[in-house]
């Protein structure tokens, strides 16, 4: 999971439990998401990369650049 890219479908930020769709197993699956930087807010539609995975369905994400 770490290193996979996804897209924010529910705002991610301080005090929020966001949601991201991540490409896995030939499709896309929803995961609960928190920001890797606890002060960062990531808007819906923003491409992200998974930096930490906590099974079964929680990820920590950062903005995907470039």
Helices and strands as residue ranges (DSSP letters): E 5-10, E 18-24, E 27-35, E 47-54, E 58-63
